[in-house]
């Protein structure tokens, strides 16, 4: 029997875990990391696995090559008989829910263009750090589509409805300086320093207390709650936080005038 040579194809999602930080790298650089159902399924699976374990305490999503993510792969989007609603429901929106429902913060390290659903993916993350050369474009209108993957949910909440309407209805490209000014991103760093800056940021979070995850839950609940409901959420989550060993460690370190060492539990 002869062994058949199978063509080596690069994985479309690169995954690595180091010091409690899971890095997911979209790896279709030849199309600026355009997404497909299979690629987003892999992202969702990786996030769900991280969410269910205790090893990963922060996540970075970034892109290989010169793009972050150019949105839906348009070569596949026009394939005969494509049921877009089903693709969104079954393969794309689960990734957004996974990011929002996991306690671990997810950081978008935007290394290049974030277009269409690629912009949406960055918006669904908790924090965004961008390279100076990164650009952002709500490209949907350019091809006659409606923003999806929750862009219409996150962007107006992040920068206000009028600015969101501007970006979505005009589809103009926003550079990193303007993205910072609008509040689309938290930080802009030189291109050559993005990976290190994202890793340092994620590392700080990974070394942080369990309460960071509970804070994510509180912020998540605040989207829809009125004041009374949100006060109740805080009471519940603060009660939970006081039962963690990180709280014991945090108070102990303060009283002993030393730096706290948190374990995320
Ligand atoms: C691409 C793509 C791409 C394939 C660059 N696909 N090849 C929609 C429908 C269905 C289901 C679910 O959701 C959605 C939501 C969406 O995401 S709709 C929005 C889809 N995305 C876009 O409309 C963006 C399309 N791309 C662009 O406008 C430009 O490529 C941007 C502005 C991202 C970057 O421009 P450049 O830096 O000038 O690069 P480029 O255009 O030369 O692209 C480089 C290569 O990547 C090129 O291939 P080639 O073989 O000529 O080198 C592009 O064709 C390919 N590429 N985006 N989404």
py3Dmol code that shows the C-alpha trace and the ligand (Angstrom):
import py3Dmol

protein = """\
ATOM      1  CA  UNK A   1       0.000   0.000   0.000  1.00  0.00           C
ATOM      2  CA  UNK A   2       1.397   3.414  -0.900  1.00  0.00           C
ATOM      3  CA  UNK A   3       0.755   6.442   1.209  1.00  0.00           C
ATOM      4  CA  UNK A   4      -1.031   9.135  -0.776  1.00  0.00           C
ATOM      5  CA  UNK A   5       0.390  12.596  -0.476  1.00  0.00           C
ATOM      6  CA  UNK A   6      -2.245  14.962   0.833  1.00  0.00           C
ATOM      7  CA  UNK A   7      -1.747  18.617  -0.089  1.00  0.00           C
ATOM      8  CA  UNK A   8      -0.762  20.616   2.970  1.00  0.00           C
ATOM      9  CA  UNK A   9      -3.269  23.415   3.421  1.00  0.00           C
ATOM     10  CA  UNK A  10      -2.736  26.091   6.023  1.00  0.00           C
ATOM     11  CA  UNK A  11      -5.361  26.125   8.772  1.00  0.00           C
ATOM     12  CA  UNK A  12      -7.774  29.035   8.350  1.00  0.00           C
ATOM     13  CA  UNK A  13      -7.747  29.711  12.079  1.00  0.00           C
ATOM     14  CA  UNK A  14      -4.487  29.696  14.007  1.00  0.00           C
ATOM     15  CA  UNK A  15      -4.793  29.082  17.747  1.00  0.00           C
ATOM     16  CA  UNK A  16      -2.250  29.421  20.506  1.00  0.00           C
ATOM     17  CA  UNK A  17      -2.469  29.632  24.290  1.00  0.00           C
ATOM     18  CA  UNK A  18       0.245  31.244  26.359  1.00  0.00           C
ATOM     19  CA  UNK A  19       0.111  32.437  29.978  1.00  0.00           C
ATOM     20  CA  UNK A  20      -3.675  32.236  30.061  1.00  0.00           C
ATOM     21  CA  UNK A  21      -4.153  34.142  26.794  1.00  0.00           C
ATOM     22  CA  UNK A  22      -5.789  32.447  23.806  1.00  0.00           C
ATOM     23  CA  UNK A  23      -4.838  34.079  20.512  1.00  0.00           C
ATOM     24  CA  UNK A  24      -7.046  33.371  17.509  1.00  0.00           C
ATOM     25  CA  UNK A  25      -5.592  34.489  14.186  1.00  0.00           C
ATOM     26  CA  UNK A  26      -7.827  34.547  11.132  1.00  0.00           C
ATOM     27  CA  UNK A  27      -5.579  33.069   8.487  1.00  0.00           C
ATOM     28  CA  UNK A  28      -6.810  33.770   4.970  1.00  0.00           C
ATOM     29  CA  UNK A  29      -4.412  36.627   4.211  1.00  0.00           C
ATOM     30  CA  UNK A  30      -4.844  36.401   0.433  1.00  0.00           C
ATOM     31  CA  UNK A  31      -8.435  37.702   0.845  1.00  0.00           C
ATOM     32  CA  UNK A  32      -7.690  39.934   3.869  1.00  0.00           C
ATOM     33  CA  UNK A  33      -9.170  37.191   6.100  1.00  0.00           C
ATOM     34  CA  UNK A  34     -12.614  37.210   4.534  1.00  0.00           C
ATOM     35  CA  UNK A  35     -14.920  34.970   6.534  1.00  0.00           C
ATOM     36  CA  UNK A  36     -16.724  31.807   5.545  1.00  0.00           C
ATOM     37  CA  UNK A  37     -19.164  29.670   7.545  1.00  0.00           C
ATOM     38  CA  UNK A  38     -16.408  27.106   8.192  1.00  0.00           C
ATOM     39  CA  UNK A  39     -14.005  29.735   9.515  1.00  0.00           C
ATOM     40  CA  UNK A  40     -16.573  31.296  11.860  1.00  0.00           C
ATOM     41  CA  UNK A  41     -17.570  27.824  13.078  1.00  0.00           C
ATOM     42  CA  UNK A  42     -13.953  27.311  14.085  1.00  0.00           C
ATOM     43  CA  UNK A  43     -13.904  30.652  15.895  1.00  0.00           C
ATOM     44  CA  UNK A  44     -17.100  29.761  17.764  1.00  0.00           C
ATOM     45  CA  UNK A  45     -15.789  26.322  18.739  1.00  0.00           C
ATOM     46  CA  UNK A  46     -12.523  27.787  20.036  1.00  0.00           C
ATOM     47  CA  UNK A  47     -14.355  30.434  22.079  1.00  0.00           C
ATOM     48  CA  UNK A  48     -16.807  27.926  23.528  1.00  0.00           C
ATOM     49  CA  UNK A  49     -13.969  25.640  24.549  1.00  0.00           C
ATOM     50  CA  UNK A  50     -12.163  28.548  26.215  1.00  0.00           C
ATOM     51  CA  UNK A  51     -15.370  29.628  27.957  1.00  0.00           C
ATOM     52  CA  UNK A  52     -15.940  26.204  29.444  1.00  0.00           C
ATOM     53  CA  UNK A  53     -12.428  25.779  30.855  1.00  0.00           C
ATOM     54  CA  UNK A  54     -10.267  27.538  33.391  1.00  0.00           C
ATOM     55  CA  UNK A  55      -7.016  27.809  31.416  1.00  0.00           C
ATOM     56  CA  UNK A  56      -7.900  30.794  29.259  1.00  0.00           C
ATOM     57  CA  UNK A  57      -8.426  34.107  31.031  1.00  0.00           C
ATOM     58  CA  UNK A  58      -8.318  36.478  28.055  1.00  0.00           C
ATOM     59  CA  UNK A  59      -8.671  36.145  24.297  1.00  0.00           C
ATOM     60  CA  UNK A  60      -7.103  38.059  21.406  1.00  0.00           C
ATOM     61  CA  UNK A  61      -8.643  37.964  17.931  1.00  0.00           C
ATOM     62  CA  UNK A  62      -6.413  39.239  15.142  1.00  0.00           C
ATOM     63  CA  UNK A  63      -5.684  38.688  11.466  1.00  0.00           C
ATOM     64  CA  UNK A  64      -2.753  37.303   9.488  1.00  0.00           C
ATOM     65  CA  UNK A  65      -1.132  39.504   6.853  1.00  0.00           C
ATOM     66  CA  UNK A  66      -2.215  43.059   6.087  1.00  0.00           C
ATOM     67  CA  UNK A  67      -5.921  42.718   6.878  1.00  0.00           C
ATOM     68  CA  UNK A  68      -7.894  42.130  10.072  1.00  0.00           C
ATOM     69  CA  UNK A  69     -11.021  40.800   8.342  1.00  0.00           C
ATOM     70  CA  UNK A  70     -12.693  41.915   5.105  1.00  0.00           C
ATOM     71  CA  UNK A  71     -16.128  40.559   6.043  1.00  0.00           C
ATOM     72  CA  UNK A  72     -18.050  37.913   4.193  1.00  0.00           C
ATOM     73  CA  UNK A  73     -16.076  36.187   1.450  1.00  0.00           C
ATOM     74  CA  UNK A  74     -17.870  37.756  -1.499  1.00  0.00           C
ATOM     75  CA  UNK A  75     -16.831  35.020  -3.880  1.00  0.00           C
ATOM     76  CA  UNK A  76     -18.837  32.590  -1.773  1.00  0.00           C
ATOM     77  CA  UNK A  77     -21.660  35.055  -0.999  1.00  0.00           C
ATOM     78  CA  UNK A  78     -22.993  34.975  -4.524  1.00  0.00           C
ATOM     79  CA  UNK A  79     -22.921  31.194  -4.810  1.00  0.00           C
ATOM     80  CA  UNK A  80     -26.156  29.823  -6.237  1.00  0.00           C
ATOM     81  CA  UNK A  81     -28.875  29.189  -3.717  1.00  0.00           C
ATOM     82  CA  UNK A  82     -27.024  30.636  -0.711  1.00  0.00           C
ATOM     83  CA  UNK A  83     -29.521  31.096   2.108  1.00  0.00           C
ATOM     84  CA  UNK A  84     -27.964  34.131   3.785  1.00  0.00           C
ATOM     85  CA  UNK A  85     -30.376  34.071   6.712  1.00  0.00           C
ATOM     86  CA  UNK A  86     -29.448  30.479   7.471  1.00  0.00           C
ATOM     87  CA  UNK A  87     -25.713  31.201   7.141  1.00  0.00           C
ATOM     88  CA  UNK A  88     -26.032  34.062   9.608  1.00  0.00           C
ATOM     89  CA  UNK A  89     -28.157  32.093  12.063  1.00  0.00           C
ATOM     90  CA  UNK A  90     -26.270  28.815  11.911  1.00  0.00           C
ATOM     91  CA  UNK A  91     -22.655  29.914  11.406  1.00  0.00           C
ATOM     92  CA  UNK A  92     -22.075  33.618  12.053  1.00  0.00           C
ATOM     93  CA  UNK A  93     -24.222  34.905  14.916  1.00  0.00           C
ATOM     94  CA  UNK A  94     -23.129  32.015  17.209  1.00  0.00           C
ATOM     95  CA  UNK A  95     -19.631  33.562  17.155  1.00  0.00           C
ATOM     96  CA  UNK A  96     -21.013  36.909  18.313  1.00  0.00           C
ATOM     97  CA  UNK A  97     -23.010  35.210  21.096  1.00  0.00           C
ATOM     98  CA  UNK A  98     -19.945  33.232  22.148  1.00  0.00           C
ATOM     99  CA  UNK A  99     -17.903  36.442  22.539  1.00  0.00           C
ATOM    100  CA  UNK A 100     -20.628  38.172  24.515  1.00  0.00           C
ATOM    101  CA  UNK A 101     -21.612  35.243  26.735  1.00  0.00           C
ATOM    102  CA  UNK A 102     -18.132  34.157  27.836  1.00  0.00           C
ATOM    103  CA  UNK A 103     -16.770  35.703  31.020  1.00  0.00           C
ATOM    104  CA  UNK A 104     -13.254  36.069  29.631  1.00  0.00           C
ATOM    105  CA  UNK A 105     -12.671  39.437  27.953  1.00  0.00           C
ATOM    106  CA  UNK A 106     -12.078  39.305  24.202  1.00  0.00           C
ATOM    107  CA  UNK A 107      -9.696  41.823  22.640  1.00  0.00           C
ATOM    108  CA  UNK A 108      -9.705  42.662  18.933  1.00  0.00           C
ATOM    109  CA  UNK A 109      -6.148  43.434  17.819  1.00  0.00           C
ATOM    110  CA  UNK A 110      -7.012  45.173  14.568  1.00  0.00           C
ATOM    111  CA  UNK A 111      -3.908  44.852  12.436  1.00  0.00           C
ATOM    112  CA  UNK A 112      -5.357  46.136   9.143  1.00  0.00           C
ATOM    113  CA  UNK A 113      -8.627  46.727   7.369  1.00  0.00           C
ATOM    114  CA  UNK A 114     -11.803  45.720   9.233  1.00  0.00           C
ATOM    115  CA  UNK A 115     -14.594  45.748   6.650  1.00  0.00           C
ATOM    116  CA  UNK A 116     -18.243  44.692   6.747  1.00  0.00           C
ATOM    117  CA  UNK A 117     -18.714  41.748   9.078  1.00  0.00           C
ATOM    118  CA  UNK A 118     -15.019  42.079   9.963  1.00  0.00           C
ATOM    119  CA  UNK A 119     -15.810  45.471  11.489  1.00  0.00           C
ATOM    120  CA  UNK A 120     -18.778  43.852  13.260  1.00  0.00           C
ATOM    121  CA  UNK A 121     -16.530  41.147  14.684  1.00  0.00           C
ATOM    122  CA  UNK A 122     -14.220  43.782  16.168  1.00  0.00           C
ATOM    123  CA  UNK A 123     -17.221  45.660  17.601  1.00  0.00           C
ATOM    124  CA  UNK A 124     -18.484  42.548  19.376  1.00  0.00           C
ATOM    125  CA  UNK A 125     -15.233  42.322  21.343  1.00  0.00           C
ATOM    126  CA  UNK A 126     -14.793  43.929  24.764  1.00  0.00           C
ATOM    127  CA  UNK A 127     -11.751  46.018  23.850  1.00  0.00           C
ATOM    128  CA  UNK A 128     -10.171  47.117  20.576  1.00  0.00           C
ATOM    129  CA  UNK A 129      -6.529  47.955  20.027  1.00  0.00           C
ATOM    130  CA  UNK A 130      -5.587  49.022  16.510  1.00  0.00           C
ATOM    131  CA  UNK A 131      -2.436  49.405  14.479  1.00  0.00           C
ATOM    132  CA  UNK A 132      -1.849  52.895  13.083  1.00  0.00           C
ATOM    133  CA  UNK A 133      -2.483  51.636   9.545  1.00  0.00           C
ATOM    134  CA  UNK A 134      -5.754  49.889  10.441  1.00  0.00           C
ATOM    135  CA  UNK A 135      -8.897  51.118   8.713  1.00  0.00           C
ATOM    136  CA  UNK A 136     -12.569  50.556   9.396  1.00  0.00           C
ATOM    137  CA  UNK A 137     -15.345  50.464   6.838  1.00  0.00           C
ATOM    138  CA  UNK A 138     -19.009  49.592   7.184  1.00  0.00           C
ATOM    139  CA  UNK A 139     -18.753  48.194   3.663  1.00  0.00           C
ATOM    140  CA  UNK A 140     -22.276  46.760   3.570  1.00  0.00           C
ATOM    141  CA  UNK A 141     -23.872  49.791   1.871  1.00  0.00           C
ATOM    142  CA  UNK A 142     -21.252  49.664  -0.875  1.00  0.00           C
ATOM    143  CA  UNK A 143     -22.699  46.362  -2.073  1.00  0.00           C
ATOM    144  CA  UNK A 144     -26.349  47.031  -1.245  1.00  0.00           C
ATOM    145  CA  UNK A 145     -26.520  45.201   2.074  1.00  0.00           C
ATOM    146  CA  UNK A 146     -27.617  45.912   5.620  1.00  0.00           C
ATOM    147  CA  UNK A 147     -24.972  45.832   8.392  1.00  0.00           C
ATOM    148  CA  UNK A 148     -25.025  42.483  10.170  1.00  0.00           C
ATOM    149  CA  UNK A 149     -23.227  40.445  12.838  1.00  0.00           C
ATOM    150  CA  UNK A 150     -24.646  42.936  15.353  1.00  0.00           C
ATOM    151  CA  UNK A 151     -22.999  46.063  13.970  1.00  0.00           C
ATOM    152  CA  UNK A 152     -26.366  47.836  14.271  1.00  0.00           C
ATOM    153  CA  UNK A 153     -26.436  46.812  17.933  1.00  0.00           C
ATOM    154  CA  UNK A 154     -22.891  47.641  19.002  1.00  0.00           C
ATOM    155  CA  UNK A 155     -21.909  50.657  16.895  1.00  0.00           C
ATOM    156  CA  UNK A 156     -24.692  53.068  17.986  1.00  0.00           C
ATOM    157  CA  UNK A 157     -24.104  52.072  21.603  1.00  0.00           C
ATOM    158  CA  UNK A 158     -20.398  52.688  21.204  1.00  0.00           C
ATOM    159  CA  UNK A 159     -20.347  55.971  19.283  1.00  0.00           C
ATOM    160  CA  UNK A 160     -23.964  57.182  19.278  1.00  0.00           C
ATOM    161  CA  UNK A 161     -26.738  56.744  16.709  1.00  0.00           C
ATOM    162  CA  UNK A 162     -25.839  59.706  14.492  1.00  0.00           C
ATOM    163  CA  UNK A 163     -22.203  58.683  14.051  1.00  0.00           C
ATOM    164  CA  UNK A 164     -23.260  55.072  13.500  1.00  0.00           C
ATOM    165  CA  UNK A 165     -25.725  56.181  10.822  1.00  0.00           C
ATOM    166  CA  UNK A 166     -22.966  58.223   9.165  1.00  0.00           C
ATOM    167  CA  UNK A 167     -20.573  55.285   8.972  1.00  0.00           C
ATOM    168  CA  UNK A 168     -23.257  52.817   7.913  1.00  0.00           C
ATOM    169  CA  UNK A 169     -25.157  54.923   5.390  1.00  0.00           C
ATOM    170  CA  UNK A 170     -22.083  56.394   3.688  1.00  0.00           C
ATOM    171  CA  UNK A 171     -19.720  53.444   3.984  1.00  0.00           C
ATOM    172  CA  UNK A 172     -16.679  55.742   4.114  1.00  0.00           C
ATOM    173  CA  UNK A 173     -13.340  54.417   5.286  1.00  0.00           C
ATOM    174  CA  UNK A 174     -12.331  55.571   8.763  1.00  0.00           C
ATOM    175  CA  UNK A 175      -8.625  55.670   9.591  1.00  0.00           C
ATOM    176  CA  UNK A 176      -7.239  54.694  12.985  1.00  0.00           C
ATOM    177  CA  UNK A 177      -6.907  58.277  14.239  1.00  0.00           C
ATOM    178  CA  UNK A 178     -10.569  58.979  13.461  1.00  0.00           C
ATOM    179  CA  UNK A 179     -11.585  55.597  14.918  1.00  0.00           C
ATOM    180  CA  UNK A 180      -9.852  56.573  18.162  1.00  0.00           C
ATOM    181  CA  UNK A 181     -11.513  59.992  18.154  1.00  0.00           C
ATOM    182  CA  UNK A 182     -14.948  58.424  17.612  1.00  0.00           C
ATOM    183  CA  UNK A 183     -14.394  55.837  20.328  1.00  0.00           C
ATOM    184  CA  UNK A 184     -14.498  52.892  17.933  1.00  0.00           C
ATOM    185  CA  UNK A 185     -11.143  51.746  19.340  1.00  0.00           C
ATOM    186  CA  UNK A 186      -9.583  52.075  22.784  1.00  0.00           C
ATOM    187  CA  UNK A 187      -5.965  52.458  21.665  1.00  0.00           C
ATOM    188  CA  UNK A 188      -3.897  52.997  18.525  1.00  0.00           C
ATOM    189  CA  UNK A 189      -0.279  51.840  18.494  1.00  0.00           C
ATOM    190  CA  UNK A 190       2.480  51.753  15.872  1.00  0.00           C
ATOM    191  CA  UNK A 191       2.040  48.843  13.454  1.00  0.00           C
ATOM    192  CA  UNK A 192       5.224  47.145  14.600  1.00  0.00           C
ATOM    193  CA  UNK A 193       4.097  47.238  18.244  1.00  0.00           C
ATOM    194  CA  UNK A 194       0.555  45.899  17.885  1.00  0.00           C
ATOM    195  CA  UNK A 195       1.183  42.253  18.715  1.00  0.00           C
ATOM    196  CA  UNK A 196       3.266  43.131  21.783  1.00  0.00           C
ATOM    197  CA  UNK A 197       0.773  45.747  22.981  1.00  0.00           C
ATOM    198  CA  UNK A 198      -2.169  43.360  22.557  1.00  0.00           C
ATOM    199  CA  UNK A 199      -0.279  40.632  24.339  1.00  0.00           C
ATOM    200  CA  UNK A 200       0.622  42.945  27.239  1.00  0.00           C
ATOM    201  CA  UNK A 201      -2.974  44.101  27.533  1.00  0.00           C
ATOM    202  CA  UNK A 202      -4.345  40.553  27.444  1.00  0.00           C
ATOM    203  CA  UNK A 203      -1.664  39.478  29.925  1.00  0.00           C
ATOM    204  CA  UNK A 204      -2.741  42.154  32.402  1.00  0.00           C
ATOM    205  CA  UNK A 205      -6.318  40.929  32.145  1.00  0.00           C
ATOM    206  CA  UNK A 206      -5.264  37.282  32.406  1.00  0.00           C
ATOM    207  CA  UNK A 207      -3.411  38.074  35.625  1.00  0.00           C
ATOM    208  CA  UNK A 208      -6.422  39.982  36.959  1.00  0.00           C
ATOM    209  CA  UNK A 209      -9.066  38.838  39.427  1.00  0.00           C
ATOM    210  CA  UNK A 210     -12.169  36.745  38.814  1.00  0.00           C
ATOM    211  CA  UNK A 211     -14.201  39.950  39.171  1.00  0.00           C
ATOM    212  CA  UNK A 212     -13.187  41.044  35.660  1.00  0.00           C
ATOM    213  CA  UNK A 213     -15.454  38.346  34.234  1.00  0.00           C
ATOM    214  CA  UNK A 214     -18.251  39.381  36.582  1.00  0.00           C
ATOM    215  CA  UNK A 215     -17.741  42.994  35.476  1.00  0.00           C
ATOM    216  CA  UNK A 216     -18.190  41.864  31.873  1.00  0.00           C
ATOM    217  CA  UNK A 217     -21.500  40.288  32.905  1.00  0.00           C
ATOM    218  CA  UNK A 218     -22.593  43.511  34.630  1.00  0.00           C
ATOM    219  CA  UNK A 219     -21.753  45.629  31.594  1.00  0.00           C
ATOM    220  CA  UNK A 220     -23.556  43.152  29.368  1.00  0.00           C
ATOM    221  CA  UNK A 221     -26.704  43.353  31.504  1.00  0.00           C
ATOM    222  CA  UNK A 222     -26.576  47.162  31.478  1.00  0.00           C
ATOM    223  CA  UNK A 223     -27.418  47.275  27.759  1.00  0.00           C
ATOM    224  CA  UNK A 224     -31.071  46.559  28.444  1.00  0.00           C
ATOM    225  CA  UNK A 225     -31.603  47.236  32.143  1.00  0.00           C
ATOM    226  CA  UNK A 226     -33.122  50.238  33.844  1.00  0.00           C
ATOM    227  CA  UNK A 227     -31.425  51.647  36.962  1.00  0.00           C
ATOM    228  CA  UNK A 228     -33.303  49.447  39.426  1.00  0.00           C
ATOM    229  CA  UNK A 229     -32.594  46.268  37.499  1.00  0.00           C
ATOM    230  CA  UNK A 230     -28.928  47.180  37.137  1.00  0.00           C
ATOM    231  CA  UNK A 231     -28.563  47.942  40.861  1.00  0.00           C
ATOM    232  CA  UNK A 232     -29.945  44.463  41.507  1.00  0.00           C
ATOM    233  CA  UNK A 233     -27.443  42.939  39.068  1.00  0.00           C
ATOM    234  CA  UNK A 234     -24.596  44.692  40.889  1.00  0.00           C
ATOM    235  CA  UNK A 235     -25.841  43.464  44.280  1.00  0.00           C
ATOM    236  CA  UNK A 236     -25.882  39.898  42.996  1.00  0.00           C
ATOM    237  CA  UNK A 237     -22.521  40.043  41.252  1.00  0.00           C
ATOM    238  CA  UNK A 238     -20.827  41.841  44.133  1.00  0.00           C
ATOM    239  CA  UNK A 239     -22.097  39.156  46.475  1.00  0.00           C
ATOM    240  CA  UNK A 240     -20.568  36.584  44.145  1.00  0.00           C
ATOM    241  CA  UNK A 241     -17.295  38.538  43.935  1.00  0.00           C
ATOM    242  CA  UNK A 242     -16.916  38.561  47.707  1.00  0.00           C
ATOM    243  CA  UNK A 243     -16.971  34.751  47.721  1.00  0.00           C
ATOM    244  CA  UNK A 244     -13.917  34.504  45.435  1.00  0.00           C
ATOM    245  CA  UNK A 245     -10.424  33.748  46.666  1.00  0.00           C
ATOM    246  CA  UNK A 246      -9.216  36.663  44.530  1.00  0.00           C
ATOM    247  CA  UNK A 247     -11.216  39.006  46.767  1.00  0.00           C
ATOM    248  CA  UNK A 248      -9.593  37.503  49.864  1.00  0.00           C
ATOM    249  CA  UNK A 249      -6.198  37.876  48.183  1.00  0.00           C
ATOM    250  CA  UNK A 250      -6.924  41.445  47.021  1.00  0.00           C
ATOM    251  CA  UNK A 251      -7.925  42.674  50.464  1.00  0.00           C
ATOM    252  CA  UNK A 252      -5.110  40.721  52.133  1.00  0.00           C
ATOM    253  CA  UNK A 253      -2.536  42.216  49.756  1.00  0.00           C
ATOM    254  CA  UNK A 254      -3.850  45.706  50.411  1.00  0.00           C
ATOM    255  CA  UNK A 255      -3.647  45.300  54.176  1.00  0.00           C
ATOM    256  CA  UNK A 256      -0.182  43.729  53.971  1.00  0.00           C
ATOM    257  CA  UNK A 257       0.970  46.472  51.582  1.00  0.00           C
ATOM    258  CA  UNK A 258       2.063  44.017  48.881  1.00  0.00           C
ATOM    259  CA  UNK A 259       1.054  43.364  45.268  1.00  0.00           C
ATOM    260  CA  UNK A 260      -1.877  40.940  44.912  1.00  0.00           C
ATOM    261  CA  UNK A 261      -1.426  37.681  43.034  1.00  0.00           C
ATOM    262  CA  UNK A 262      -4.742  36.689  41.505  1.00  0.00           C
ATOM    263  CA  UNK A 263      -5.597  33.240  40.226  1.00  0.00           C
ATOM    264  CA  UNK A 264      -8.891  33.996  38.506  1.00  0.00           C
ATOM    265  CA  UNK A 265     -10.855  32.033  41.072  1.00  0.00           C
TER     266      UNK A 265
END
"""
ligand_1 = """\
58
LIG
C -11.886 39.700 -0.878
C -12.709 40.330 0.074
C -13.942 39.740 0.402
C -13.435 38.019 -1.092
C -10.942 41.514 -0.200
N -14.261 38.581 -0.181
N -12.260 38.544 -1.450
C -22.811 39.390 3.686
C -23.387 38.371 2.845
C -23.690 37.085 3.269
C -23.629 36.592 4.485
C -23.248 37.202 5.666
O -22.751 38.482 5.866
C -22.506 39.419 4.981
C -21.906 40.575 5.614
C -20.698 41.220 4.990
O -19.634 41.122 5.528
S -20.955 42.141 3.602
C -19.424 42.978 3.397
C -18.420 42.121 2.699
N -17.176 42.807 2.587
C -16.955 43.803 1.696
O -17.812 44.249 0.995
C -15.533 44.309 1.605
C -14.926 43.892 0.278
N -13.547 44.301 0.207
C -13.166 45.575 -0.015
O -13.953 46.478 -0.173
C -11.693 45.827 -0.075
O -11.038 44.607 -0.399
C -11.136 46.374 1.242
C -11.671 47.802 1.489
C -11.492 45.487 2.415
C -9.594 46.429 1.151
O -9.210 47.084 -0.041
P -7.704 46.958 -0.566
O -6.789 47.202 0.560
O -7.613 47.831 -1.763
O -7.492 45.433 -0.960
P -8.080 44.649 -2.253
O -9.459 45.103 -2.548
O -7.075 44.729 -3.355
O -8.165 43.159 -1.676
C -7.031 42.292 -1.673
C -7.494 40.929 -2.144
O -8.482 40.452 -1.211
C -8.214 41.016 -3.488
O -7.974 39.808 -4.176
P -6.947 39.774 -5.426
O -7.018 38.357 -5.904
O -7.417 40.791 -6.397
O -5.611 40.120 -4.819
C -9.669 41.057 -3.095
O -10.540 40.583 -4.086
C -9.689 40.147 -1.881
N -10.807 40.451 -0.992
N -12.100 41.459 0.462
N -14.760 40.270 1.315
"""
view = py3Dmol.view(width=600, height=400)
view.addModel(protein, "pdb")
view.setStyle({"model": 0}, {"cartoon": {"style": "trace"}})
view.addModel(ligand_1, "xyz")
view.setStyle({"model": 1}, {"stick": {}})
view.zoomTo()
view.show()
